[in-house]
Structure formats: C-alpha cells, structure tokens
Amino acid sequence: MLAQKLDTTTVAGLVSDATAAPSMHNAQPWRFRYAPSAATFTLLADPERTLPHADPTGRGLHVGCGAALLNLRVAIAHLGRRAVTTLLPAPGTPGLLATVRLDGPVPAADGLAALYPAIRDRHTSRYPFSDERVPQDVRAALVEAAAQEKAELTFPESPHLQSVLDLIRDAEGYNLMDDDRDTEMRHWARDTRGDAPVDGIPEYALGPRKRGGAAPARDFAGRKPVPGRPLVDFEERPQLALLSTAHDGPADWLRAGEALERVLLLATLHGLTSSFATQALEWPDLRWLLRDPLSGSGHVQMVLRLGYGPRGPATPRRSVKHVLTIDTRKRERR
C-alpha cells in the first residue's frame, strides 16, 4: 500500500477536507506539510493566527487544529487507508502538533469513513433551533463518538444547565466590557462589501440578533451594530453538551478537537445543527465552574448547542495553496 503514492491533486483534496473544520473565530490556525517519501502529513500551528486576548494559552487553537486533524483522518479513511497519528511528536517544538502517516487498509470497524459525507455539510448555525428534543439514542451515539477519541460528552440538566447558561451570560458581559477582546472579536467579523473574505465570520454568517430566549447566541458584531439584521427569539429550552477531557494539556486539547469534530460530523449525519458557546471557556475562573458540581471531574473543553433548525451558511476557507507545503526532498537511505 505504501508504494501507492498520492498524487498532488489527492493530497490537496485531503487538506481541503481537513480545513473544513471549525476553529475559534474561524481563524483557521493550521498549516500542513506532506512528505511523499514517508507518506506522512505534518500538522503545524500557524503563529500568525492566534487570539492573544481570547485564547492566551493556545487551548482554543489546539482544539481547532484537532478538529482539522480528525477531518484529515476521515478523508484518509474515505480513501481506504489507515491513518497512523502521533500527537506532539517533538515536545521541544511546540508548533509541531501532529503527524499522520498513511498505512495499509483502514480497519472495517474504524467507522471514520462513514463520516466523510458530513465534512462539507457541517456548518455552524447561529439561528434559533426548534423545541424538538434530541432523541436519547442519538445522544448516546454522540457520547460514544466522543469516547472513541478519549473524551467525555455530557448533556447537563438543571440545575447544572442553568448554571452553565448563567456563566455564559456572565462571560458575554465581561467580553463586552473588555476593549481588547471586543476589538479582537470584531477583527474576525468580516465585511463582505469588499473583497471576498478567506477567513473569519462574514456578515452573512452572523445570524440574527437575539431578542429573547434562554439559548446562548454569541454576537460576533460586538458593540458595532450591523444594519438590517433581524431581531428574533431563540429557544427557551436549549440543548447544550459539554465536551471534557480527563487532563488539560496540549495533547488533551488536540484530542478534544478530534472528539469535537467526530461528534459534529455524526450529529450532522443525524440531521442536527450545531453552534458553539465558548464565552465562559475564555475566562479561566468561569471555565472551572462549568464542570458538573456533582462529579467535579474532567476539564471542559467545549460547550455545544445542538438541535434542529436552519443549517448555517458555509464560511470562507483559505486556499489550500496557502496552508499546504509539499516536501519534494527524497528520504535518505540508511
């Protein structure tokens, strides 16, 4: 199988699939290298796409890159190949996040290839969802999907759910009062009247402004009003899910990103729409309080809002030629 080298078009297609992943503020903080001689992709962080105010530790960056990593694994499985993944292969090189080596046939029980059709259908929806509840069997499937990537997915119920909603609301207020964070967020809210954006959140993807309802709805326009946006009510009974890991280091953040994307792709196949409620995660004191007060275990890495509603529009992506480098050097013989 290793003798079946990938052509440039196939390599570019795999990276294009990887970059369809979500990332904080759609900053797309990743770069890829491919070494044909070793049939190996390398995933690197892009230091020019950090969020120093909302994500000073780089946790969110790692989660986004982990989501792209999962997409790459899914796309490789779709080719019928197995992806041998190593996280943080060089501890002394923080920007080097993972390597993915193509190996023999993908195991039948892997389950990743079945997720491939959802890669292009998954979009963040900043619209109200219906009151229809996610069936218990679908919830169980999403929990299992997270577990396959060594993460835990839970659906908080009251009073924990109300506590999470309160923390998100508090974080929204803190963000609005923080000039640096507001400026940083609005930097990624793209004006589409000029050139077509390649990253960030364009105006057409902002969604409506929230008039009422209990569901969290982040407004990436910040303090700057956008003319013509409708004012609507969101759901009163939001269905949130917390994604957690046992530990809280860079490798755990990457695994959380892989688990996140696996959950999102499966949710998409089940007809669910999704959005993120990361506000409280961006304040360390509030993030700690998101944990289940009864179990008190794990570190929350993502807050998801799931339900049935309009699919969000596709947001722009950087061209593959700007994120992919193909190493043309031949591997030395030993």
Secondary structure, 3 states (H helix, E strand, C coil): CCCCCCCHHHHHHHHHHHCCCCCHHHCCCEEEEEECCCCEEEEEECHHHCCCCCCCCCHHHHHHHHHHHHHHHHHHHHCCEEEEEEECCCCCCCCEEEEEEEEEECCCCCCCHHHHHHCCCCCECCCCCCCCCCCHHHHHHHHHHHHHCCCEEECCCCCHHHHHHHHHHHHHHHHHHCHHHHHHHHHCEECCCCCCCCCCEEHHHCCCEEEECCCCCCCCCCCCCCCCCCEEECCCCCEEEEEEECCCCHHHHHHHHHHHHHHHHHHHHCCCEEEECCHHHHCHHHHHHCCCCCCCCCEEEEEEEEECCCCCCCCCCCCHHHHEEECCCCCCCC
